[in-house]
Amino acid sequence: MRSNDQKKLLFKIILLLVFLWLVKAFIRTATPKHRGPFPDFIYEERDTFGRVITRDMRGWVIDEYLCDGKITDDFVLAHLNNPPNTPIYVYPMEIDEYVSSDIIMTGQYESQNVKTMIQYMKRFPNAVFLDLGAFVGSYSIAIAALGYKVVAVECLKSSVKRLYASMKEAGVSDRMSIIHNAISDIHERAVVETAPGNLGLTYVVQGKSEGTETVDVIVLDDFLEIFQFKQAIIKMDVHQYEDMVLNGANKFFKQVNVEAVLMEFVHHRADTFDNDGKFIINFMESHGFEPDVPANIKQDYKKWTKSEILFKRSKPFS
């Protein structure tokens, strides 16, 4: 008798577990926006495509405010010429005299660097293009439009809104993710500032948490919490914080096969910030990279004249 009761109880438990599993499967299929117990939280890489996400004290979440899709009068629709006629939203020329102005007038910005990144993506088509300091997306939108997977990271809200609008306009939501955070080597809240008339010069002030606009600062290693990167091409332009980004990326560079890093280096040649130039060189060498500069000055980074330096893999990833 007791044995029959136990069998009935066990059968009911199994039915309950099957029912719960079916409910969970239905929820995951019917509501792809939510893959966990809390609305708007991000748990998997596939939840990031076509969205603006951010990492704060709660974890990774969808930033609904920045992906509302509203196009205001100060959104200027321009077109990149590589690939031809790729739509991109920028700023009015009078408030962004360099990046937006160049894109509006010529359909490009830093065209040679963009071509270099595209060449690398063609060599490694399964890699993700990681755009650290994406601004309005002259790199990200171009590369996503060519069919490659892109993760664009930007700290300025108005630029994130333009990135989102461009992603939708260009039809690349299925392969592009946007992250609204700043990147350094610590977690904190920091102030975002821009140069007057040059919004392309956007930067964060760490150690200062009160200002007109603030943002959560994260580290590159945090990306591994939700992204399953196997191979990556990185463009890094974070205005003097490149060394700190690398300092928070040891785990990332050990787990992800990074094939190339295009990095703004001009601010680090003089070792102004506690031997930051030397730190960058040592970090990149330790992870199997060499700078793409003439052989006669390769060992003397203070003589490198280019603003951006390409570090390419010289040793096999292991």
C-alpha positions as CSV (number, residue, x, y, z in Angstrom):
1,M,0.0,0.0,0.0
2,R,2.7,2.4,1.0
3,S,4.6,1.4,-2.1
4,N,1.7,2.4,-4.4
5,D,1.3,5.7,-2.6
6,Q,5.0,6.4,-3.1
7,K,4.7,5.5,-6.8
8,K,1.7,7.9,-7.2
9,L,3.6,10.7,-5.5
10,L,6.7,10.1,-7.7
11,F,4.5,10.2,-10.8
12,K,2.8,13.5,-9.7
13,I,6.3,15.0,-9.1
14,I,7.4,13.9,-12.6
15,L,4.3,15.4,-14.2
16,L,4.8,18.6,-12.3
17,L,8.5,18.8,-13.4
18,V,7.5,18.2,-17.0
19,F,4.8,20.8,-16.8
20,L,7.2,23.4,-15.4
21,W,9.7,22.6,-18.1
22,L,7.1,23.1,-20.8
23,V,6.0,26.4,-19.3
24,K,9.6,27.6,-19.2
25,A,10.1,26.5,-22.8
26,F,7.0,28.4,-23.9
27,I,8.1,31.5,-22.1
28,R,11.5,31.4,-23.7
29,T,9.9,31.0,-27.1
30,A,7.0,33.4,-26.7
31,T,8.9,36.2,-25.0
32,P,12.5,36.3,-26.3
33,K,13.0,39.6,-24.6
34,H,13.1,37.9,-21.2
35,R,15.2,34.8,-20.7
36,G,15.4,34.8,-16.9
37,P,13.2,35.5,-13.9
38,F,13.6,39.3,-14.1
39,P,12.2,41.5,-17.0
40,D,14.7,43.3,-19.1
41,F,17.7,41.4,-17.7
42,I,20.2,39.9,-20.2
43,Y,21.4,36.3,-19.7
44,E,22.5,35.2,-23.2
45,E,24.4,36.7,-26.1
46,R,21.5,36.2,-28.5
47,D,19.4,38.5,-26.3
48,T,21.7,41.4,-27.1
49,F,21.2,41.7,-30.8
50,G,19.3,44.7,-32.0
51,R,19.2,46.3,-28.6
52,V,21.0,48.8,-26.3
53,I,22.2,47.0,-23.2
54,T,24.1,48.2,-20.2
55,R,25.8,46.7,-17.2
56,D,25.1,48.4,-13.8
57,M,24.9,47.3,-10.2
58,R,22.1,44.8,-11.1
59,G,24.0,43.1,-13.9
60,W,23.3,43.2,-17.7
61,V,20.0,44.8,-18.6
62,I,18.2,46.3,-21.6
63,D,18.3,50.1,-21.7
64,E,14.7,50.8,-22.8
65,Y,15.2,54.6,-22.7
66,L,18.1,54.6,-25.2
67,C,16.4,52.2,-27.6
68,D,13.1,54.0,-27.9
69,G,13.8,54.7,-31.6
70,K,12.8,58.4,-31.5
71,I,14.4,60.5,-34.2
72,T,14.6,64.2,-33.2
73,D,15.4,67.3,-35.3
74,D,19.1,67.1,-34.4
75,F,19.5,63.7,-36.0
76,V,21.1,64.2,-39.4
77,L,20.8,61.3,-41.8
78,A,23.9,60.8,-43.9
79,H,25.3,57.9,-45.9
80,L,28.6,56.1,-45.8
81,N,30.3,55.3,-49.1
82,N,31.9,52.1,-47.9
83,P,29.7,50.1,-48.3
84,P,27.9,52.5,-50.7
85,N,24.8,54.3,-49.5
86,T,24.9,52.9,-46.0
87,P,22.6,55.1,-43.8
88,I,24.0,56.6,-40.6
89,Y,22.6,59.2,-38.2
90,V,25.1,61.8,-37.1
91,Y,25.1,65.2,-35.4
92,P,24.6,68.6,-37.1
93,M,27.9,70.0,-38.4
94,E,27.8,73.0,-36.1
95,I,28.1,70.9,-33.0
96,D,30.4,68.2,-34.3
97,E,32.9,69.8,-36.7
98,Y,35.1,66.7,-37.3
99,V,33.5,63.3,-37.4
100,S,29.9,64.2,-38.3
101,S,31.0,66.9,-40.7
102,D,33.4,64.6,-42.5
103,I,30.7,61.9,-42.8
104,I,28.1,64.4,-44.1
105,M,30.5,66.0,-46.7
106,T,32.5,62.9,-47.8
107,G,30.6,59.8,-46.6
108,Q,33.5,58.6,-44.5
109,Y,35.7,59.2,-41.5
110,E,39.1,57.7,-40.9
111,S,38.5,55.9,-44.2
112,Q,41.9,54.1,-44.3
113,N,41.5,52.7,-40.8
114,V,38.0,51.6,-41.6
115,K,39.3,49.8,-44.7
116,T,42.0,48.1,-42.5
117,M,39.4,46.8,-40.1
118,I,37.2,45.6,-43.0
119,Q,40.2,43.7,-44.5
120,Y,40.7,42.0,-41.1
121,M,37.0,41.0,-40.9
122,K,37.3,39.6,-44.4
123,R,40.3,37.5,-43.3
124,F,38.5,36.4,-40.1
125,P,34.7,36.4,-41.0
126,N,33.7,34.5,-37.9
127,A,35.2,37.1,-35.6
128,V,33.2,39.7,-33.8
129,F,34.1,43.4,-34.4
130,L,34.4,45.1,-31.0
131,D,34.2,48.9,-31.3
132,L,35.3,50.4,-28.1
133,G,34.4,54.1,-28.3
134,A,32.0,53.8,-31.2
135,F,30.7,57.4,-31.2
136,V,28.2,57.6,-34.1
137,G,29.3,54.3,-35.6
138,S,31.4,55.1,-38.7
139,Y,33.2,51.8,-38.1
140,S,30.4,49.7,-36.6
141,I,27.6,50.5,-39.0
142,A,30.0,50.0,-42.0
143,I,31.2,46.6,-40.8
144,A,27.8,45.4,-39.8
145,A,26.4,46.4,-43.2
146,L,28.9,44.1,-44.7
147,G,27.4,41.2,-42.8
148,Y,29.7,40.8,-39.9
149,K,28.8,40.6,-36.2
150,V,29.4,43.8,-34.3
151,V,29.4,45.0,-30.7
152,A,29.6,48.8,-30.4
153,V,30.4,50.3,-27.0
154,E,29.7,54.0,-26.3
155,C,29.3,56.1,-23.2
156,L,27.5,59.2,-24.5
157,K,23.7,58.8,-24.5
158,S,23.0,61.0,-27.5
159,S,25.6,59.0,-29.5
160,V,24.0,55.7,-28.4
161,K,20.7,56.9,-29.6
162,R,22.2,57.6,-33.0
163,L,23.9,54.2,-33.1
164,Y,20.5,52.6,-32.4
165,A,18.7,54.6,-35.1
166,S,21.5,53.8,-37.6
167,M,21.4,50.1,-36.7
168,K,17.6,50.0,-37.5
169,E,17.9,52.2,-40.6
170,A,20.7,50.1,-42.0
171,G,18.9,46.8,-41.3
172,V,21.7,45.2,-39.2
173,S,19.8,44.5,-36.0
174,D,20.2,40.8,-36.4
175,R,24.0,41.0,-36.0
176,M,24.7,44.2,-34.0
177,S,24.6,44.9,-30.3
178,I,25.1,48.3,-28.6
179,I,26.5,48.7,-25.1
180,H,26.0,51.9,-23.1
181,N,28.9,51.9,-20.7
182,A,32.4,53.4,-20.3
183,I,35.3,51.0,-20.1
184,S,38.3,51.1,-17.8
185,D,39.9,48.8,-15.2
186,I,37.4,49.4,-12.3
187,H,33.7,49.5,-11.6
188,E,32.3,52.9,-10.7
189,R,30.1,55.7,-11.7
190,A,31.8,58.4,-13.7
191,V,31.0,61.7,-15.4
192,V,30.8,62.0,-19.2
193,E,32.2,65.1,-20.8
194,T,32.6,66.4,-24.4
195,A,34.7,69.1,-26.1
196,P,32.7,72.1,-27.3
197,G,32.0,71.8,-31.0
198,N,33.7,68.5,-31.2
199,L,31.3,65.8,-29.8
200,G,33.7,63.2,-31.2
201,L,36.0,64.1,-28.4
202,T,33.9,62.3,-25.7
203,Y,35.6,61.1,-22.5
204,V,34.9,60.1,-19.0
205,V,36.2,61.6,-15.8
206,Q,36.8,58.9,-13.3
207,G,36.7,59.6,-9.6
208,K,33.9,62.2,-10.3
209,S,30.3,60.9,-10.0
210,E,28.3,64.1,-10.2
211,G,27.8,66.0,-13.4
212,T,25.3,66.7,-16.3
213,E,25.7,63.1,-17.6
214,T,27.1,60.0,-15.8
215,V,27.7,56.5,-16.9
216,D,28.6,53.1,-15.3
217,V,32.2,52.1,-15.9
218,I,32.9,48.4,-16.5
219,V,35.9,46.3,-17.6
220,L,36.4,44.3,-20.8
221,D,36.4,41.1,-18.8
222,D,32.8,41.7,-17.9
223,F,31.8,41.0,-21.5
224,L,32.6,37.3,-21.0
225,E,29.6,37.1,-18.6
226,I,27.1,37.1,-21.5
227,F,29.1,37.0,-24.8
228,Q,30.7,33.8,-26.1
229,F,33.4,35.4,-28.1
230,K,35.8,33.0,-29.7
231,Q,37.6,35.4,-32.1
232,A,37.7,39.2,-32.2
233,I,38.9,42.2,-34.0
234,I,39.1,45.3,-31.8
235,K,39.1,49.0,-32.5
236,M,39.8,51.1,-29.4
237,D,39.5,54.8,-29.1
238,V,38.6,55.8,-25.6
239,H,40.6,59.0,-25.2
240,Q,43.6,58.3,-23.0
241,Y,42.1,55.3,-21.3
242,E,43.5,52.6,-23.6
243,D,46.0,51.4,-21.0
244,M,43.3,51.1,-18.3
245,V,41.1,49.2,-20.7
246,L,43.9,46.7,-21.2
247,N,44.5,46.5,-17.5
248,G,40.9,45.3,-17.1
249,A,41.2,42.8,-19.9
250,N,43.6,40.1,-18.9
251,K,41.0,37.4,-18.8
252,F,39.5,38.5,-22.1
253,F,42.8,38.3,-24.0
254,K,43.5,34.9,-22.5
255,Q,40.1,33.5,-23.5
256,V,39.4,35.2,-26.8
257,N,41.5,34.9,-29.9
258,V,42.0,38.6,-30.7
259,E,43.6,38.8,-34.1
260,A,44.2,42.6,-34.3
261,V,43.8,45.8,-32.2
262,L,43.6,49.2,-33.8
263,M,44.3,51.6,-30.9
264,E,44.5,55.3,-30.5
265,F,48.1,55.6,-29.2
266,V,48.9,59.3,-29.7
267,H,48.3,60.2,-26.0
268,H,50.5,57.4,-24.7
269,R,53.8,58.1,-26.6
270,A,55.1,60.4,-24.0
271,D,54.3,58.1,-21.0
272,T,52.5,61.0,-19.4
273,F,50.2,58.8,-17.3
274,D,52.5,56.7,-15.2
275,N,54.4,54.9,-18.0
276,D,51.1,54.2,-19.8
277,G,52.8,53.8,-23.2
278,K,55.3,51.2,-21.8
279,F,52.4,49.3,-20.1
280,I,50.5,49.1,-23.4
281,I,53.6,47.8,-25.3
282,N,54.3,45.2,-22.6
283,F,50.7,44.1,-22.4
284,M,50.4,43.6,-26.2
285,E,53.7,41.8,-26.5
286,S,52.8,39.5,-23.6
287,H,49.7,38.5,-25.5
288,G,51.5,37.8,-28.8
289,F,51.1,41.1,-30.7
290,E,53.5,43.4,-32.5
291,P,52.9,47.0,-33.7
292,D,52.5,47.6,-37.5
293,V,55.2,50.2,-37.7
294,P,58.5,50.5,-39.6
295,A,61.1,48.1,-38.4
296,N,63.7,50.8,-37.5
297,I,61.4,52.4,-34.9
298,K,59.5,49.3,-33.7
299,Q,61.3,49.3,-30.4
300,D,61.0,53.0,-29.8
301,Y,57.3,53.9,-29.5
302,K,58.1,57.5,-28.7
303,K,58.9,57.9,-32.4
304,W,55.7,56.5,-33.7
305,T,54.0,59.3,-35.6
306,K,50.6,57.8,-36.4
307,S,47.7,58.7,-34.0
308,E,46.3,55.1,-34.3
309,I,48.6,52.1,-34.1
310,L,47.6,48.6,-35.4
311,F,48.8,45.8,-33.2
312,K,48.6,42.5,-35.1
313,R,49.0,39.0,-33.9
314,S,52.6,37.8,-34.3
315,K,52.4,34.6,-32.2
316,P,49.7,31.9,-32.3
317,F,46.9,32.2,-29.8
318,S,47.0,29.5,-27.2
